[in-house]
Every structure is written in structure tokens, then in C-alpha cells.
Amino acid sequence: MPKSLEELRQEIGDCRRCALCETRTTLVFGVGNPEATVMFIGEAPGRQEDLGAEPFIGAAGQYLNELLALAGLTRPEIYIANVLKCRPPENRDPSPVEIEACSPFLREQVRCIGPQIIVTLGNFATHFILRTDRGISGLRGQIHITGAFSVLPIFHPAAAIYDRSKRPVMEDDFRLLGRLIETRRAEYAQKAGQEQQAGQEQQAGQEQQAGQEQQAGQAKSGQAQAVAGTRAEAGAEAEADDRPVQEGLDI
């Protein structure tokens, strides 16, 4: 099993696992911070992405950059990938066969990155991550918990390019994302503080125990010295009285 994004990319290689390999220009793996707190997942590469080998670099990507600012994010902070790594012809919807062939790579990307928050852009990414058939309209604007991840479904940026009435809704969702990020950061800081306090208490307990053991050792040493002294006195008396010394004397 790949241990890093680089190893995963090498594992995929020049993928021939579905028919999209015959029509793509290039494979679009993913890009961004490999230790990102927030991971964005889209549907599939578009024309510009297919040519540039990078997700979200076309018009939808430019709009995404604007939306990120509403959440207090920048592109270098996040990681972006798609359910499919190759462009479907004419930007058609991904087929179930294509999703099945490509989805193991997305799962491994998520495992490699380990984000706290996953933002699913559009129906296909949302259906895949949440394992649901519900439409994005009924799921967006809500925070869903699945496993270790907080999942926030949002319309795909391309949808707001074609339908500008979706823009206010998308902007609200990215502001919600910003609040979610702040909440997770606060929870992380609190947990880190609790772990630090627990570590300090453990260290203090260990130091106290070590002190008690040292004190007990010193007391035992003093007792041993007292016993030795008593034995020496007994030996002297026995020698003076010509009496045998008793061995194993307990005090």
C-alpha cells in the first residue's frame, strides 16, 4: 500500500484501468499541501485541467480561488483532487464503471493526507464521500460527520458560473467553512493543551515516585548500616566474652 502521495502517483503510472485513457490528454492526479487540514474533492478534470495536468485551473478554478478567501484559505494551504483522474469526453458525467476503476486512488489520497475537513464539490464527489444518492441541493450548507472527517457539501464552482443565482449560496457555504475551520482549530488547541497538561502531570507523578523511591532507598540503606553496626557490636561483645556470634540477626 502506498505510504505517500508520491508513491501513490507512481503506483497509478500511465493508468489504463478504464477507457478514459484512450481520450485523455494527460492524467490529473491532484495538487496542494500534502498535510492539508482541508481537502477539496471535485468531479473530474475539465478541458483546461486535461491540458494542464492540474485540477481547477480553468474558469471554475479561478472562481474557487475567490471563494477560498471567504473561508480564510489560500490554494497553497489546501489539497484538491477529483473523483476521476481523467477527463470524460465532452465533459460528460462520470460513469459508474469509471468511478469504480478510479475511486481507490482517491481513497488512498485521503488516507495519505488525513484532512480534518473534506469539502465535496458537486453531486458526484458528495455521493462518493457520503455514500448517498441525495442531491447536492438537499445536502449543502450542512456539516456531515463520516468517520474521522467533517464533510461539507458545496455546489461545484462551475454550477455558479452557468447559474449566477447560486453564487450567494456558495459564498454563504464558504463562510460556513471558515467558521468550521476555526472551530476545529480551537478543538485542536484545546486537545493539545489537555495533552500537554496530562504530560506535565505524568512527569510530576514520575518525579514524585522517583523521589519516594530514593527516600525509601536511603532509609533502607540507613537500616542496613544500623544492622551492620549492631552486628559489629555483637561480634565485639562475643569476642570479649568468648561467646559465638549469632548469624542472621534481625533488627
Secondary structure, 3 states (H helix, E strand, C coil): CCCCHHHHHHHHCCCCCCHHHHCCCCCCCCEECCCCCEEEEECCCCHHHHHHCCCCCCHHHHHHHHHHHHCCCCHHHCEEEECCCCCCHHHCCCCHHHHHHHHHHHHHHHHHHCCCEEEEECHHHHHHHHCCCCCHHHHCCCCEEECCEEEEEECCHHHHHHCHHHHHHHHHHHHHHHHHHHHHHHHHHHHHHHHHHHHHHHHHHHHHHHHHHHHHHHHHHHHHHHHHHHHHHHHHHHHHHCCCCCCCCCC
